[in-house]
Amino acid sequence: MEGIDHRIVSVNGIKMHIAEKGQGPVVLFLHGFPELWYSWRHQIHALSSLGYHAVAPDLRGFGDTEAPTSITSYTCDHIVNDLVALIDSLGVEQVFLVAHDWGAIMGWYLCLFKPERVKAFVCLSVQFTPRSPQMKPMDRMRGFFGDDYYICRFQAPGEIEAEIAELGTANVLKTIFSIRKPGPPCFTKGNAFGIRTNASISLPSWLSEEELTYYVTKFDQKGFTGGLNYYRAIDKSWEVTEKWTGVQVKVPVKFIVGDLDMVYTTLGTKEYIHNGGFKKDVPFLEETVVMEGVGHFINQEKAEEISSHIYDFIKKFK
């Protein structure tokens, strides 16, 4: 945390917390769920030491950023407007974008809607998903994976929050951060995270108790509803992006994923990434890196390697 500055900026009608360090071209880091700006702590130090201005916000609904109560406030257009206003507030026209999980999804939307604001995009874990005009995303997911699929289980407001409260924030976060089981995560109703009562849950090797405590403190203060609302707004985002059906993402991209990532090992993902579909939708996809023996939280599990991958790509555009 040393040397990282924190401030609140006004963007798109909300107060957003950002962490930043360094001077130079802006590298904008977008976190996922259940995470915070803090997920990029290693990369903030690494990239700032290499001549960049590293900026990592708590996204809308997370950490020390405001969390509007309406689910419709979490559609992709609202999040992209937050990010564009943040970029404006930094006084730059373009940023290097680095994003993971939900941050990656919103990063793809930023590249789709406002390609002129992104010099290059290093995307972790979640590939681009082209809009399917035939079926709403939630109907498609239920059809493929059933009602126990984690995104389906997150839909009912308050339900998963109650289970988290009963199980304890620390237990839930340790369980999620430790997931290495391949395939789509499915959770039984009543215990969404498969946590046995009084069971001891180990921390993943890349996370210390002190680091876990930071996450736990922030989620205990804020709650999980803001982050879960991204999942609950999926169909609404689909509705507002009708005119973007079939539109390519025309930004230079490097994609990095772990071979044990639950997204990468979900049905159809590898085929899309490696058999030409991804490159067709993202024609300036320059590189795809699959890291062996690595799970979903790749930027923390392999912090140094990811920092090197980011620098090796973006330095070409400096």
N, C-alpha and C positions, 0 to 999 in steps of 0.2 A: 504493500500500500504506500510505501515511502515515495514521496515526490509526486504523487498523483493528486491533481487539484480537482475539486468538486464545486459545481455551481448549479444553480437553477436557471433555466431559460424558458421564456414564454414562446410556445409554438402552437399554432393552430388551435388556440383557445384553451390550452392546458399548460400547466407548469411541469417541465421535464427536467429531471436530474441527469446531469452528464458528469462523467469522470474523464479527465484529459491529462495528457502529458506530452511535452516535446514541442518542437517548432518545425515547420516545413509543410510539405503537401499533406492534406488531411487524409487519414485512414479512418473510416467510420466503421465501427464494429457493432453488429446487431446480434443480441443474444436470443436464446430460445426459452422453452419452458421445461422444467421449473427453474429458471435461472435469472441472472441479473447482469448488470454491467460487469460485476465481479468475475464472471466467467472468463473475461478477457484480460485478467490481471497480468498474466504472463506475457501476452502479446503486447499489451500497452507498454510495458517496460522495454521489451525487445525492439519494437518498431520505433519508439521515441528515441532510443539510443542510436538508431540508424538514420536519423535525420528526418523523421516524420512527426506530424502532429496527430497523435493517437487520441481518438474520441470515442467513448463508449457510453451511450445513454442507457438508463433504465427505460425500456419501452413503455408505452402507455399501459397502465394497469399494474405495473411491476415496481417494487422497491420504493424509491423516493419520488417517483413520478406519479402524477395524478391518475386516478382510476375512475373514469366516468361509470355511472351505474348501468346505463343502457347497453344491452348486448349489441345493438346496432351501431354503437360507437366504436366497435372493434373490427369493422369491415376493412378490407385492404385499402380502400380509398382514404379512410381516416388516417390509417397508419402511414401511408405514403405521404399524405399532406403534412403529418408531423415531421417526417424525415426531410422533406423539401424545406420546410420552415427552419428546421435545425441547420441544414446546410447553408441556407441564407444567413442565419444568425452567425455562422462561422466566417462569413465574409468571403466565401469562395463560390466559384461556379460549378466546380466538379470535385468529386472525392473518389478515392479508392475505397471500394466497398468490400467488407469481409463479414460474412454472416453465417449463422448456424441455426438449424432447427426452425422454429417459427421466424427467427430473424432472417433465415435464408428464404423462406416463403415470401416474406415481405420485401426482402431484397430483390427477388425475381420480379415482384410487382413494380418496385421502384425502377428497375431496368426496363421493364415493359412500358410503363407510363411515361417515364422521364429519362430516356437513355442519355440525353445530353448532360445529365448531372453526374454520370458515373464514368470515370476513366477506364476502370477495369474492376472486375468482380471476382473475388476468391470465395467460392461457395463451399461450405462444409455440410456434408451429410444428406441434405435434401435437394434432390435434383429438381429442375423445372418440371411442372406438371401442366401440360396444355389443357385449356378449358374444353370440356366435353359438352356440346350443346344439347345432347340427347337426354341427359339425366342429371338431376341434382347430385352433388357430391355425397351427401349423407345417404341418399337412397342407394347410390352405387356401393358405398362402403358397407352398408348393412347387407346388401345382396351378396357381396364377395365374402365378407368376414363374419357376419352375424352380429347380434345385439351386444355380445360381450367384447367386441373389438373396442379398444380403449377410447377411441374418439367417439364412438357411439355411447359408451358409458359416461362420457364427460358432458353429454348434452343437457340433461335435466338440471336446471339451476338449483343449487343448494345440496343436491344429492351427494355428489362426490366430495364436496366441502365437508359435509357431516362425517363421512367416513374418514377423511384425513384428520379431522379434529379428534375422532375417537382413537385412531391409531397413533397419533402424535406426529408432528411435523418432521422431527428428526428421523424417525423410523421410515416415514414415507420418502423423504429425500434420499436417504441412504439406499433404500430399495431401488428407486428410479435410477440413481447415479450408477448403481452396480449392474444394471440389466445388460446381459450379454447373450441372452437366449435369442437364437435366430427366428425370423418370421414375425408376423404381425402380433403385437402384444394384445392378449385377450385377458380380461379380468372378470372373475365371478362376482355377481351382484352380492353385496353385503360385506365383501372384503376385496376391494378393487385392486389391491396391491399384493395379495397373497401372503400377508404378514401373519405369522402365527403368534398368538398371545404369549408374551414373556420370552419370545425368541430373541436371541442376540443377533443383531444384524451388523456385519462387518462393513467398515468403510472400504471403498475401492482404494487401491494402492496410491492413486494420484491425488487423493483428498485427505487433508489432515483434519483432526478434530476442531482445530481453530478455524479452518476454512469452512467446515460444515456449520459451525456456530454462526458465522456471518450470514449464511443463507437462512438458517433457522430463525435467527433474530428478525431478519427483514420480512420473511413470510409470516411469522407470528404477528408482526406489527400490521402488515398489509392484508394478509389473507391471500387465498389462491384464486378468488373469483375473477379478478382482472385478467390473469393469465388464462384461465379456463374459458373466458369469454371469446378468446380467439377461435377456439374450437366451435363454440356455439354460434359464431358468426360466419362459419364456412359457407353455408347455403346463401346467406345474404351477400357475401363477397362474390359468389358465383352469379347472382342476379345482377349485380352492378357492373359486371365485366363482360356483358354480352357482346359489346362492340369489339372486344379484344380477342374474340374467338379466332383461332388460326393465325394470329399475329406472332411473328418471330421476335425473339429477344436479340437485339443487335448491339451487344456490348461484349468486349473481350472477356472471356471467362476461363478460370481454372477451377475444376471441381475435384474435391478431395473427400474420400469416404473410407471408413473402416470396414473390413470384410466381415466383422461381427455386428455391424450396425443393424438395428432392427428395421430401419427403413430400407437399407440396401438388400436385406434378406427377405423382404416382403415380396409376395408374388408379382412377377412382371417387371420389377424394378431393374434388375440386372440386364434383362433383355432390352429394355428401353435405353439404358445408359450405353450399352456396348454394341448394340446391333443397328445403330444408325438413327434411331428415333430422336434421341437427345440432340445429336449434331444437326439434324434437320430443323428442329425447333429453335436451336441456339447455334446459328451458323458460325459465330465467332468463338465457339468453344475450342480452346487451344490445347487443353491438357486435361486428362482425367487420371487421378492418382487413387489407387486402392491400397490402403495401408493394411498389412497383414497383422492379425491378432489384435485389432483395435476395435473398440465398441463405439457407441453413439457420441459420447461426450469427448470428441476427438481433440478439441482445442485445449482441454485440460489434461487428458490422458497422455497426449504426446505434444506437450506445450512447445518444446524447443523445435521439434521437427516442423510443426505447423507454422511457427514464426518464420522459420527458414523458407518454407514453401511460399508463404505470403511475400516475403521480401524478394525472393528469386523471380517471382512473377511481376510484381508491381514496379520493380526497379527498371524494367524494360520501357516503362511509359513515362518515367520521370523527366 
